[in-house]
Structure formats: C-alpha cells, structure tokens
C-alpha cells in the first residue's frame, strides 16, 4: 500500500510544480510590464495625431473648403476620438510581485488533500488490499485470516464478502458463510443470484429440507428470474431426495441450460445419469443431455460412397450461421466407422464463447469426411449439407444429413 501512495506523490509533483512555477517568474514579469508602461508612447502619439488633424481642419476652414458648421462637427468628432483613444490607455497601478504568493501554496494543499479524499471515497484502495491479501497468503488459513482483517477494516466493500462467502461455504462453515452472504445482499441488494445462493445454503443447513424460509427465498428468486440456475438445481436436488426423478431430471436440465460453470454443469449431468438409472432407463435409451438450445441430428453415408475410405477416416459435423459471417457455431468429430450416428449439437460444441448455437434460430449443417484429418476442405473429401435447420428443443425425430458428394 505504501508504494501506492508513493506513486500518487510522484504523480502530484508535476502538478505542484505547475502551480509554483509562476511564482519564480513573478519578478521578471512585473519588471517587464513596468518597463513597458514607462516607455509606452501611445498617448503622446495619439495627441500628436490629434494636433495634426486639427491643424488640417483649421487650414481647410481658412481656405473656405468647409464652413464653420462642418468645422465644429469635425472637431467634435476629433475630440471624441482622442478621448476614446487616451481613455483606453489608462492603466491601474501594478501589484507587487509578491502579492497573492500565499494563494498558490494554499491551492497546492487543496489539490493534494482533495486528491487523497477523492481516492478514499471513489478509489479502489480496498480492492488493492484484497489483492495483496491473496498474493501474500501461502495457505488457506492465512488467506482467511487476512480477508477477515479486511472485513473489519472495510465492511462496506462487497468484494470482501464475495471473497469470504465461497471459502466459508466450501469449508463447511455454514453460519459464517450465511453472515458473509447476508452482508453481501445488504450491500448489493436482493439480486436473484444472491438470493439463490442464500436459499441453497439454508437448504443444506436444514439437512436438505424445504423450510418456510427456504421456500420464501425460492419464490422470491423465481419471481425475479424464473430461469435462475442455482434455484433450478436446488429444486432438482429436492425432487431427487423425494424420489421424483423425472422432475429432478427436468429441473437439472433447465439449470444446465443457464450455467456457465462447467464444473457445476458436469455435476448436474452426473446427477441426471443417476436419476435415469433409478428410473431404469438403459444407457443406450437415455436422452441426450444438452447445454442450452440444440439440434438433434442424424448423419449417414450414401450407399454409393461406401467403401471408398477407411473406417478410421475423420468426420466433421459443423453448424454454421445462415449468412456464414460467424465462426463455426458447433463442431463435433466422429469417424467414418461410427456412421450412421445420431447426436446432439449444442453450446458444449462451441469453438469459442463469441459464436454459439444459442445465438441463432437456424443454421446450416455441413458434414465432411476428410482423409487428411484437417479442417480445411480438400479434393477427395466427401460431404453433405442441410440448410435452414431450426435450433431449439432436441425432442422429436432428428434431422438427417446424408453424405452424398465428393469434392473434385
């Protein structure tokens, strides 16, 4: 932390220099201005011009080129012009070069104090302390101790409680985890995700039972977000404990569709497999477990092309957006010997987070058999395609793609 303040001090030095620098030049500027005013001949020049123009008017009057009325009018205008010119040349006395020298240090102090106060109110000093706690801790016990110290120093920092909550939860400290979560909710508001975690924690603290408080939290969370994955996963656990395996499978599938944590998704998929076994569903009869909207697709090789390539030849099954502007939305790999094959393409098969099946409503399916095993099409590859395939539920008959052509 001391390095941070040293850095601030270094950054403030140029600012203070800019404020103080004019004081060093004040005497030079004062003397230059005084010398200029003393040697300024503008007033004398204006008076000399006035007399020349007045003499010219008098000569014109004597020659009879203008009458007395015109002479008086022109002289009045000449007098007025002289007054305006000389009035603008009047200068106030110069202040002493030392005048106001105490204001600059005062402004400098205000800048420094204001910067410090602003950073304390709006800066990330507390988060930096958390970062140092993580960096300097060589064990979980040390980390918890440092985080608890930060909780005492900065109880209004939500990042402190969001750091402590999962550590307490995973180490079995239910009461401490609940306290951290309640502090987080008080600071961040009753967000659906936070309420879901509180309901989950209360559920397991109550020996996996739906108490009135748990039910109230579940209802409040679903009112805010009906697809909240933590709540759906919790309801699946409750259904599984009651032997309602079909409901548990449904809840867990819906939870997986909204999850970004692969570890949690894998745990729910394992739960679905166990529930299916409890229902007596054979592995080959189990429905595909999808992540988000998907496509149920069947791929087969046209009879005319059978025997042309070895069974271990790689097969790419690719889903692309209809415009072809995005990277592949989903890619699956099988071998020629696996055909015919039925599978589900979903967000698990995405190549990047920037391009997923769940982003579009329909796709073009491309299937290519490649002896080279590379993703780039080459002569001799076999392929098939299907346009306008809807992305959504995987229930019902799969769409069929037939590999029926050879790239020349």
LOFIPA-125671 format. One line per 8 residues: number of its first residue (from 0); their letters; for each residue x, y, z of C-alpha. Coordinates in steps of 0.1 Angstrom, whole numbers, plus 5000, padded with zeros to 4 digits. Each point is the difference from the previous one (the first is absolute). Example, Ala and Ser with C-alpha at 12.3 -4.5 7.8 and 13.67 -1.06 7.14 Angstrom:
2
0) AS) 5123,4955,5078  5014,5034,4993
***
This chain:
408
0) XXXXXXXX) 5000,5000,5000  5029,5024,5007  5011,4996,4964  4966,5012,4989  5003,5032,5020  5036,5005,4988  4987,4997,4965  4973,5026,5007
8) XXXXXXXX) 5026,5024,5014  5021,4996,4969  4970,5008,4978  4991,5030,5021  5035,5015,4997  4996,5013,4964  4966,5015,5010  5016,5019,5029
16) XXXXXXXX) 5029,5011,4978  4975,5015,4975  4983,5019,5029  5032,5013,5015  5020,5008,4968  4982,5033,4994  5013,5014,5033  5036,4996,4989
24) XXXXXXXX) 4993,5022,4970  4978,5026,5017  5028,5026,5005  5011,4997,4964  4965,5004,4987  4994,5030,5023  5032,5018,4990  4993,4994,4963
32) XXXXXXXX) 4964,5013,5003  5012,5031,5019  5027,5007,4974  4975,4997,4972  4976,5024,5016  5027,5026,5008  5012,5000,4964  4966,4998,4984
40) XXXXXXXX) 4996,5031,4977  4965,4991,4988  4983,5030,5017  5026,5025,4986  4995,4986,4965  4963,5003,5003  5002,5036,5011  5024,5008,4972
48) XXXXXXXX) 4977,4985,4974  4971,5020,5015  5019,5033,4996  5009,4992,4964  4965,4992,4991  4987,5031,5018  5025,5022,4982  4988,4985,4967
56) XXXXXXXX) 4964,5008,5009  5009,5036,5008  5019,5004,4968  4970,4987,4980  4978,5025,5018  5023,5029,4992  5001,4989,4963  4962,4999,4999
64) XXXXXXXX) 4998,4963,4992  4976,4994,5030  4977,5023,5018  4999,5008,5038  4973,4974,5007  5019,4972,4983  5032,5011,5018  4983,4998,5034
72) XXXXXXXX) 4985,4966,4992  5033,4985,4988  5019,5015,5030  4974,4985,5024  5006,4966,4984  5037,5005,5002  4998,5009,5037  4978,4969,5007
80) XXXXXXXX) 5025,4977,4982  5029,5014,5021  4981,4994,5032  4992,4964,4991  5035,4992,4990  5016,5015,5031  4974,4986,5023  5009,4965,4989
88) XXXXXXXX) 5036,5006,5009  4994,5007,5037  5015,4972,5020  4995,4990,5036  5031,4999,5022  5019,4967,4999  4997,4978,5030  5031,4989,5019
96) XXXXXXXX) 5016,4968,4985  4996,4985,5035  4963,5006,5000  4979,4969,5004  5030,4977,5005  4982,4982,5028  4971,4990,4978  5021,4976,4979
104) XXXXXXXX) 5012,4979,5029  4964,5000,5013  4988,4987,4966  5027,4974,5000  4989,4988,5034  4964,4999,4988  5010,4979,4969  5019,4975,5021
112) XXXXXXXX) 4974,4997,5027  4972,4999,4975  5017,4972,4980  5005,4979,5031  4964,5004,5012  4986,4993,4965  5021,4968,4997  4989,4989,5034
120) XXXXXXXX) 4963,5005,4990  5001,4987,4964  5033,4981,4996  5008,4963,5003  5023,5001,5030  4979,4973,5016  5001,4977,4970  5038,5005,4998
128) XXXXXXXX) 5002,4988,5036  4980,4969,4991  5024,4993,4971  5030,5003,5024  4982,4976,5024  4998,4974,4972  5035,5006,4988  5016,4998,5035
136) XXXXXXXX) 4981,4970,5013  5018,4967,4998  4971,4979,5014  4962,5000,5003  5001,5007,5037  5023,5031,4994  4977,5012,4972  4969,4997,5022
144) XXXXXXXX) 5018,5019,5028  5010,5028,4977  4965,5002,4984  4984,5002,5034  5023,5028,5009  4989,5018,4969  4964,4994,5009  5005,5018,5032
152) XXXXXXXX) 5018,5029,4983  4976,5004,4970  4967,4984,5009  4982,5020,4972  5021,4984,4972  4979,4973,4983  5031,4984,4986  5012,4990,5034
160) XXXXXXXX) 4968,4981,5008  4999,4984,4965  5035,4988,5006  4992,4986,5034  4967,4983,4992  5012,4972,4977  5029,4992,5024  4977,4997,5030
168) XXXXXXXX) 4974,4980,4980  5025,4975,4985  5017,4995,5034  4967,4992,5017  4997,5032,5021  4964,5005,4993  4993,5027,5026  5030,5021,4988
176) XXXXXXXX) 4990,4995,4964  4965,5011,5007  5013,5031,5018  5022,5009,4970  4972,4994,4976  4975,5022,5020  5026,5028,5001  5004,4997,4963
184) XXXXXXXX) 4962,5001,4994  4998,5031,5022  5026,5018,4979  4990,4987,4966  4963,4998,5004  4977,4970,4997  5013,4987,4967  4987,4967,4986
192) XXXXXXXX) 5034,4983,5000  5008,5010,5036  4965,4989,5013  5005,4967,4982  5033,4994,5018  4984,5008,5033  4971,4976,4993  5025,4973,4991
200) XXXXXXXX) 5020,5006,5031  4970,5000,5022  4987,4968,4983  5032,4980,5008  5003,5015,5035  4965,4987,5006  5010,4964,4990  4988,5003,4965
208) XXXXXXXX) 4964,5011,5009  4978,5027,4986  4992,5021,5031  4976,5029,4998  5030,5024,4997  5016,4980,4972  4967,4999,4982  4995,5037,5004
216) XXXXXXXX) 5035,5006,4985  4993,4976,4971  4967,5018,4992  5017,5035,5002  5028,4988,4978  4978,4985,4973  4979,5031,5000  5031,5020,4991
224) XXXXXXXX) 5015,4973,4976  4980,4969,4991  5031,4985,4984  5024,5005,5029  5023,4969,4997  5009,4997,5037  4964,4999,5010  4991,4975,4973
232) XXXXXXXX) 5029,4978,5011  4988,5003,5036  4965,4990,4990  5014,4971,4981  5019,4988,5031  4967,5003,5021  4981,4980,4974  5027,4973,4998
240) XXXXXXXX) 5000,4996,5039  4962,4995,4998  5004,4973,4973  4985,5022,4973  5028,4992,4975  4981,5013,4969  4996,5034,5016  5036,5000,5011
248) XXXXXXXX) 5012,4993,4965  4978,5028,4986  5012,5025,5026  5036,4991,4995  4998,5002,4962  4985,5035,5003  5027,5010,5024  5028,4988,4977
256) XXXXXXXX) 4986,5021,4972  5007,5031,5020  5033,4991,5016  5034,5013,4989  5020,4980,5026  5010,4967,4984  5008,4984,5033  4964,5005,5013
264) XXXXXXXX) 4986,4989,4967  5020,4968,5001  4987,4993,5035  4964,5004,4989  5005,4978,4969  5013,4973,5023  4969,5005,5022  4978,4996,4969
272) XXXXXXXX) 5017,4967,4991  4995,4987,5035  4963,5011,4999  4996,4983,4966  5015,4968,5015  4976,5002,5029  4972,5002,4974  5013,4969,4984
280) XXXXXXXX) 5010,5017,4967  5028,4981,4982  5030,5020,4989  4992,4996,4963  4965,5012,5006  5010,5031,5020  4991,5033,4985  5029,5023,4990
288) XXXXXXXX) 5009,5025,5027  5003,5034,4984  5013,5033,5010  4977,5027,4987  4980,4997,4968  5012,4973,4977  4996,4980,4968  4992,4963,4999
296) XXXXXXXX) 5018,4988,4969  5004,4966,4982  5029,4995,4976  5004,4972,4975  5021,4992,4969  4983,4995,4966  5003,4964,4988  5018,5011,4968
304) XXXXXXXX) 5029,5013,5021  5004,4970,5023  5034,4983,5000  5019,5030,4984  5018,5009,5033  5012,4982,5031  4978,4998,5031  5024,5021,5020
312) XXXXXXXX) 4997,5030,4977  4990,5031,5019  4965,5015,4996  4993,5036,5009  4964,5010,5008  4998,5038,5000  4971,5025,5006  5004,5035,4985
320) XXXXXXXX) 4978,5031,5000  4980,5004,4968  5019,5031,4989  5034,4984,5005  5012,5031,5019  5009,4983,5033  5025,4973,5009  4986,4965,5002
328) XXXXXXXX) 4973,4999,5027  5005,4964,5009  5024,4972,4989  4998,4963,5007  5025,4974,4989  4994,4963,4993  5015,4974,4977  4986,4985,4968
336) XXXXXXXX) 4996,4967,5018  4976,5016,5025  4975,5007,4973  4971,5000,5000  5000,5021,5032  4975,5021,5019  5012,5027,5023  4991,5034,5015
344) XXXXXXXX) 5018,5032,4991  4997,5028,5027  5021,5027,5017  5024,4973,5013  5012,4996,4965  5008,5037,4995  5036,5009,4989  4998,5034,5019
352) XXXXXXXX) 4977,5020,5022  4996,5025,4972  4982,4975,4977  4974,4976,5015  4969,4982,4988  4979,5018,5026  5006,5033,4982  4981,4991,4968
360) XXXXXXXX) 4966,4985,4992  5010,4979,4970  5032,4987,4985  5016,4982,4970  5014,4965,5008  5031,4989,4982  5014,4965,5003  5034,4992,4984
368) XXXXXXXX) 5021,4968,4999  5037,5009,4997  5028,4975,4994  5025,5027,5010  4984,5006,5033  5002,5038,4997  4972,5025,5003  5006,5016,4966
376) XXXXXXXX) 4981,4984,4971  5022,4982,4974  4994,4981,4968  4989,4964,5007  4980,5010,5031  4964,4987,5002  4973,5023,5013  4964,5007,5005
384) XXXXXXXX) 4980,5030,5012  4965,5012,5011  4988,5036,5002  4975,5017,5022  5002,4976,5030  4982,5014,5030  5018,5004,5034  4979,4991,5030
392) XXXXXXXX) 4986,4970,5017  5017,4966,4993  4968,4981,5006  4985,4982,4970  5016,4985,4969  5035,5011,4991  5007,5018,4968  5020,4979,4975
400) XXXXXXXX) 5031,5010,4981  5011,4977,4972  5037,5000,4989  4994,4996,4962  5026,5021,4982  5038,5000,4994  5020,5032,4997  5018,5001,4966
***
